[in-house]
Structures are given as C-alpha cells and as structure tokens.
Amino acid sequence: MTGKGQSIEYLLSRHLLKKLLKEVFITEEEFIKIDAENRKTFVGISQALY
C-alpha cells in the first residue's frame, strides 16, 4: 500500500498503541519503541505527523 493508505495504517496503529498505554498494557518505553518500529514499517509517512 502506498501514500494515504500507509498514513491511515500508521495512524490506526498509533491510536491502538495509545489505548494500550492508557490501559497500562504497555509501558511508555514500549510505546516509544513500537512507534519507532511502526514509523520504519509504514514508509512514506509525512514528517508533518510528528
């Protein structure tokens, strides 16, 4: 998937990560690490999202 689709996938993954963090299923450190990996995976994400 390219362009807009990847951005939507990234935003969805970030939303789910935030929910996991809020419900204390993951730590802040884990959130940061997973989000960094997601940014690598979802190539083409606009830097404006950060």
Distance bins in CASP14 RR format, pairs under 12 A and 6 or more apart:
PFRMAT RR
TARGET T0000
AUTHOR 0000-0000-0000
RMODE 2
METHOD distances of the structure
MODEL  1
1 7 0 0 0 0 1 0 0 0 0 0 0
1 8 0 0 0 0 1 0 0 0 0 0 0
1 9 1 0 0 1 0 0 0 0 0 0 0
1 10 0 0 0 0 0 1 0 0 0 0 0
1 41 0 0 0 0 0 1 0 0 0 0 0
1 42 0 0 0 0 1 0 0 0 0 0 0
1 43 0 0 0 0 0 1 0 0 0 0 0
1 44 0 0 0 0 0 1 0 0 0 0 0
1 45 0 0 0 0 0 1 0 0 0 0 0
2 8 0 0 0 0 0 1 0 0 0 0 0
2 9 0 0 0 0 0 1 0 0 0 0 0
2 42 0 0 0 0 0 1 0 0 0 0 0
2 43 0 0 0 0 1 0 0 0 0 0 0
2 44 1 0 0 1 0 0 0 0 0 0 0
2 45 0 0 0 0 0 1 0 0 0 0 0
3 9 0 0 0 0 1 0 0 0 0 0 0
3 10 0 0 0 0 0 1 0 0 0 0 0
3 42 0 0 0 0 1 0 0 0 0 0 0
3 43 0 0 0 0 1 0 0 0 0 0 0
3 44 1 0 0 1 0 0 0 0 0 0 0
3 45 0 0 0 0 1 0 0 0 0 0 0
3 46 0 0 0 0 1 0 0 0 0 0 0
4 10 0 0 0 0 0 1 0 0 0 0 0
4 11 0 0 0 0 0 1 0 0 0 0 0
4 42 0 0 0 0 0 1 0 0 0 0 0
4 44 0 0 0 0 0 1 0 0 0 0 0
4 45 0 0 0 0 0 1 0 0 0 0 0
4 46 0 0 0 0 1 0 0 0 0 0 0
5 11 0 0 0 0 1 0 0 0 0 0 0
5 12 0 0 0 0 1 0 0 0 0 0 0
5 42 0 0 0 0 1 0 0 0 0 0 0
5 43 0 0 0 0 0 1 0 0 0 0 0
5 44 0 0 0 0 0 1 0 0 0 0 0
5 45 0 0 0 0 0 1 0 0 0 0 0
5 46 0 0 0 0 0 1 0 0 0 0 0
6 12 0 0 0 0 0 1 0 0 0 0 0
6 13 0 0 0 0 0 1 0 0 0 0 0
6 38 0 0 0 0 0 1 0 0 0 0 0
6 39 0 0 0 0 0 1 0 0 0 0 0
6 40 0 0 0 0 0 1 0 0 0 0 0
6 41 0 0 0 0 1 0 0 0 0 0 0
6 42 1 0 1 0 0 0 0 0 0 0 0
6 43 1 0 0 1 0 0 0 0 0 0 0
6 44 1 0 1 0 0 0 0 0 0 0 0
6 45 1 0 0 1 0 0 0 0 0 0 0
6 46 0 0 0 0 1 0 0 0 0 0 0
6 49 0 0 0 0 0 1 0 0 0 0 0
7 13 0 0 0 0 0 1 0 0 0 0 0
7 14 0 0 0 0 0 1 0 0 0 0 0
7 38 0 0 0 0 0 1 0 0 0 0 0
7 39 0 0 0 0 0 1 0 0 0 0 0
7 42 1 0 0 1 0 0 0 0 0 0 0
7 43 0 0 0 0 0 1 0 0 0 0 0
7 44 1 0 0 1 0 0 0 0 0 0 0
7 45 1 0 1 0 0 0 0 0 0 0 0
7 46 1 0 0 1 0 0 0 0 0 0 0
7 47 0 0 0 0 0 1 0 0 0 0 0
7 48 0 0 0 0 1 0 0 0 0 0 0
7 49 1 0 0 1 0 0 0 0 0 0 0
8 14 0 0 0 0 0 1 0 0 0 0 0
8 15 0 0 0 0 0 1 0 0 0 0 0
8 42 0 0 0 0 1 0 0 0 0 0 0
8 45 0 0 0 0 0 1 0 0 0 0 0
8 49 0 0 0 0 0 1 0 0 0 0 0
9 15 0 0 0 0 0 1 0 0 0 0 0
9 16 0 0 0 0 0 1 0 0 0 0 0
9 38 0 0 0 0 1 0 0 0 0 0 0
9 39 0 0 0 0 0 1 0 0 0 0 0
9 41 0 0 0 0 1 0 0 0 0 0 0
9 42 1 0 1 0 0 0 0 0 0 0 0
9 43 0 0 0 0 0 1 0 0 0 0 0
9 44 0 0 0 0 0 1 0 0 0 0 0
9 45 0 0 0 0 1 0 0 0 0 0 0
10 16 0 0 0 0 0 1 0 0 0 0 0
10 17 0 0 0 0 0 1 0 0 0 0 0
10 34 0 0 0 0 0 1 0 0 0 0 0
10 35 0 0 0 0 1 0 0 0 0 0 0
10 36 0 0 0 0 0 1 0 0 0 0 0
10 37 0 0 0 0 0 1 0 0 0 0 0
10 38 1 0 0 1 0 0 0 0 0 0 0
10 39 1 0 0 1 0 0 0 0 0 0 0
10 40 0 0 0 0 0 1 0 0 0 0 0
10 41 0 0 0 0 1 0 0 0 0 0 0
10 42 1 0 1 0 0 0 0 0 0 0 0
10 43 0 0 0 0 1 0 0 0 0 0 0
10 44 0 0 0 0 1 0 0 0 0 0 0
10 45 1 0 1 0 0 0 0 0 0 0 0
10 46 0 0 0 0 1 0 0 0 0 0 0
10 49 1 0 0 1 0 0 0 0 0 0 0
10 50 0 0 0 0 0 1 0 0 0 0 0
11 17 0 0 0 0 0 1 0 0 0 0 0
11 18 0 0 0 0 0 1 0 0 0 0 0
11 35 0 0 0 0 0 1 0 0 0 0 0
11 38 0 0 0 0 0 1 0 0 0 0 0
11 39 0 0 0 0 0 1 0 0 0 0 0
11 42 0 0 0 0 1 0 0 0 0 0 0
11 45 0 0 0 0 1 0 0 0 0 0 0
11 46 0 0 0 0 0 1 0 0 0 0 0
11 49 1 0 0 1 0 0 0 0 0 0 0
11 50 0 0 0 0 0 1 0 0 0 0 0
12 18 0 0 0 0 0 1 0 0 0 0 0
12 19 0 0 0 0 0 1 0 0 0 0 0
12 38 0 0 0 0 0 1 0 0 0 0 0
12 42 0 0 0 0 1 0 0 0 0 0 0
13 19 0 0 0 0 0 1 0 0 0 0 0
13 20 0 0 0 0 0 1 0 0 0 0 0
13 31 0 0 0 0 0 1 0 0 0 0 0
13 34 0 0 0 0 1 0 0 0 0 0 0
13 35 0 0 0 0 1 0 0 0 0 0 0
13 36 0 0 0 0 0 1 0 0 0 0 0
13 37 0 0 0 0 1 0 0 0 0 0 0
13 38 1 0 1 0 0 0 0 0 0 0 0
13 39 0 0 0 0 1 0 0 0 0 0 0
13 41 0 0 0 0 1 0 0 0 0 0 0
13 42 1 0 0 1 0 0 0 0 0 0 0
13 45 0 0 0 0 0 1 0 0 0 0 0
13 49 0 0 0 0 0 1 0 0 0 0 0
14 20 0 0 0 0 0 1 0 0 0 0 0
14 21 0 0 0 0 0 1 0 0 0 0 0
14 31 0 0 0 0 1 0 0 0 0 0 0
14 32 0 0 0 0 0 1 0 0 0 0 0
14 34 0 0 0 0 1 0 0 0 0 0 0
14 35 1 0 0 1 0 0 0 0 0 0 0
14 36 0 0 0 0 0 1 0 0 0 0 0
14 37 0 0 0 0 0 1 0 0 0 0 0
14 38 1 0 0 1 0 0 0 0 0 0 0
14 39 0 0 0 0 1 0 0 0 0 0 0
14 41 0 0 0 0 0 1 0 0 0 0 0
14 42 0 0 0 0 1 0 0 0 0 0 0
14 45 0 0 0 0 0 1 0 0 0 0 0
14 49 0 0 0 0 1 0 0 0 0 0 0
14 50 0 0 0 0 0 1 0 0 0 0 0
15 21 0 0 0 0 0 1 0 0 0 0 0
15 22 0 0 0 0 0 1 0 0 0 0 0
15 35 0 0 0 0 0 1 0 0 0 0 0
15 38 0 0 0 0 0 1 0 0 0 0 0
16 22 0 0 0 0 0 1 0 0 0 0 0
16 23 0 0 0 0 0 1 0 0 0 0 0
16 25 0 0 0 0 0 1 0 0 0 0 0
16 26 0 0 0 0 0 1 0 0 0 0 0
16 31 0 0 0 0 0 1 0 0 0 0 0
16 34 0 0 0 0 1 0 0 0 0 0 0
16 35 0 0 0 0 0 1 0 0 0 0 0
16 38 0 0 0 0 0 1 0 0 0 0 0
17 23 0 0 0 0 0 1 0 0 0 0 0
17 25 0 0 0 0 1 0 0 0 0 0 0
17 26 1 0 0 1 0 0 0 0 0 0 0
17 27 0 0 0 0 0 1 0 0 0 0 0
17 28 0 0 0 0 0 1 0 0 0 0 0
17 30 0 0 0 0 1 0 0 0 0 0 0
17 31 1 0 1 0 0 0 0 0 0 0 0
17 32 0 0 0 0 1 0 0 0 0 0 0
17 33 0 0 0 0 0 1 0 0 0 0 0
17 34 1 0 1 0 0 0 0 0 0 0 0
17 35 1 0 0 1 0 0 0 0 0 0 0
17 36 0 0 0 0 0 1 0 0 0 0 0
17 37 0 0 0 0 0 1 0 0 0 0 0
17 38 1 0 0 1 0 0 0 0 0 0 0
17 39 0 0 0 0 0 1 0 0 0 0 0
18 25 0 0 0 0 0 1 0 0 0 0 0
18 26 0 0 0 0 1 0 0 0 0 0 0
18 28 0 0 0 0 0 1 0 0 0 0 0
18 31 1 0 0 1 0 0 0 0 0 0 0
18 32 0 0 0 0 0 1 0 0 0 0 0
18 34 0 0 0 0 0 1 0 0 0 0 0
18 35 0 0 0 0 1 0 0 0 0 0 0
19 25 0 0 0 0 1 0 0 0 0 0 0
19 26 0 0 0 0 1 0 0 0 0 0 0
19 31 0 0 0 0 0 1 0 0 0 0 0
20 26 1 0 1 0 0 0 0 0 0 0 0
20 27 0 0 0 0 1 0 0 0 0 0 0
20 28 0 0 0 0 0 1 0 0 0 0 0
20 30 0 0 0 0 1 0 0 0 0 0 0
20 31 1 0 0 1 0 0 0 0 0 0 0
20 34 0 0 0 0 1 0 0 0 0 0 0
20 35 0 0 0 0 0 1 0 0 0 0 0
21 27 1 0 0 1 0 0 0 0 0 0 0
21 28 1 0 0 1 0 0 0 0 0 0 0
21 29 0 0 0 0 0 1 0 0 0 0 0
21 30 0 0 0 0 1 0 0 0 0 0 0
21 31 1 0 1 0 0 0 0 0 0 0 0
21 32 0 0 0 0 1 0 0 0 0 0 0
21 33 0 0 0 0 0 1 0 0 0 0 0
21 34 0 0 0 0 1 0 0 0 0 0 0
21 35 0 0 0 0 1 0 0 0 0 0 0
22 28 0 0 0 0 0 1 0 0 0 0 0
22 31 0 0 0 0 1 0 0 0 0 0 0
23 31 0 0 0 0 0 1 0 0 0 0 0
24 30 0 0 0 0 0 1 0 0 0 0 0
24 31 0 0 0 0 0 1 0 0 0 0 0
25 31 0 0 0 0 0 1 0 0 0 0 0
25 34 0 0 0 0 0 1 0 0 0 0 0
26 32 0 0 0 0 1 0 0 0 0 0 0
26 33 0 0 0 0 1 0 0 0 0 0 0
26 34 1 0 0 1 0 0 0 0 0 0 0
26 35 0 0 0 0 0 1 0 0 0 0 0
27 33 0 0 0 0 1 0 0 0 0 0 0
27 34 0 0 0 0 0 1 0 0 0 0 0
28 34 0 0 0 0 0 1 0 0 0 0 0
28 35 0 0 0 0 0 1 0 0 0 0 0
29 35 0 0 0 0 0 1 0 0 0 0 0
29 36 0 0 0 0 0 1 0 0 0 0 0
30 36 0 0 0 0 0 1 0 0 0 0 0
30 37 0 0 0 0 0 1 0 0 0 0 0
31 37 0 0 0 0 0 1 0 0 0 0 0
31 38 0 0 0 0 0 1 0 0 0 0 0
32 38 0 0 0 0 0 1 0 0 0 0 0
32 39 0 0 0 0 0 1 0 0 0 0 0
33 39 0 0 0 0 0 1 0 0 0 0 0
33 40 0 0 0 0 0 1 0 0 0 0 0
34 40 0 0 0 0 0 1 0 0 0 0 0
34 41 0 0 0 0 0 1 0 0 0 0 0
35 41 0 0 0 0 0 1 0 0 0 0 0
35 42 0 0 0 0 0 1 0 0 0 0 0
35 45 0 0 0 0 0 1 0 0 0 0 0
35 49 0 0 0 0 0 1 0 0 0 0 0
35 50 0 0 0 0 1 0 0 0 0 0 0
36 42 0 0 0 0 0 1 0 0 0 0 0
36 45 0 0 0 0 0 1 0 0 0 0 0
36 50 0 0 0 0 0 1 0 0 0 0 0
38 45 0 0 0 0 1 0 0 0 0 0 0
38 49 0 0 0 0 0 1 0 0 0 0 0
38 50 0 0 0 0 0 1 0 0 0 0 0
39 45 1 0 0 1 0 0 0 0 0 0 0
39 46 0 0 0 0 0 1 0 0 0 0 0
39 47 0 0 0 0 1 0 0 0 0 0 0
39 49 0 0 0 0 1 0 0 0 0 0 0
39 50 0 0 0 0 1 0 0 0 0 0 0
42 49 0 0 0 0 1 0 0 0 0 0 0
END
